[in-house]
């Protein structure tokens, strides 16, 4: 589950952001505050999904305890 979360985060970063080497001083137009509107809600949803998923898995006995 952790690997899937990491893969999703990396994929989102690659799709939404531009690489650091592609950004130039002359091309910078202010601060990228709009990214907060994407990454914060996505992070909250992923965290909530992981918490709910763990609770469901624990209740169904998938962890083998």
C-alpha positions in Angstrom: 0.0 0.0 0.0 2.9 2.4 0.8 4.4 1.7 -2.6 1.2 2.5 -4.4 0.9 5.8 -2.4 4.5 6.7 -3.4 3.9 5.8 -7.0 0.7 8.0 -7.1 2.5 10.9 -5.5 5.4 10.7 -7.9 3.1 10.4 -10.9 1.1 13.5 -9.7 4.3 15.5 -9.3 5.5 14.6 -12.8 2.2 15.4 -14.4 1.4 18.6 -12.6 4.8 20.2 -12.1 7.6 21.0 -14.5 11.1 19.8 -13.8 13.4 22.1 -11.8 15.9 22.2 -14.6 13.3 23.5 -17.0 12.5 26.5 -14.9 14.5 29.6 -15.7 14.8 32.9 -13.9 13.2 34.8 -16.8 10.4 32.2 -17.1 9.3 32.4 -13.5 5.9 34.2 -13.1 5.3 34.5 -9.4 5.1 31.8 -6.9 3.3 28.5 -7.6 0.6 28.9 -5.0 -1.9 27.2 -7.2 -0.2 23.9 -6.5 -1.4 24.1 -2.9 -4.9 23.9 -4.2 -4.1 20.6 -5.8 -1.7 18.8 -3.5 -3.2 19.6 -0.1 -6.7 18.2 -0.9 -5.1 15.2 -2.7 -2.9 14.6 0.3 -5.9 14.7 2.7 -7.9 12.4 0.5 -5.0 9.9 0.2 -4.4 10.0 3.9 -8.1 9.5 4.7 -8.3 6.6 2.2 -5.3 4.9 3.7 -6.7 5.3 7.2 -10.1 3.9 6.2 -8.5 1.1 4.2 -6.4 0.0 7.1 -9.4 0.1 9.4 -11.4 -2.1 7.0 -8.5 -4.5 6.5 -7.9 -4.8 10.3 -11.6 -5.4 10.9 -11.7 -8.2 8.2 -8.6 -9.8 9.6 -6.4 -9.3 6.5 -3.3 -8.4 8.6 -3.2 -12.0 10.1 -3.3 -11.1 13.7 
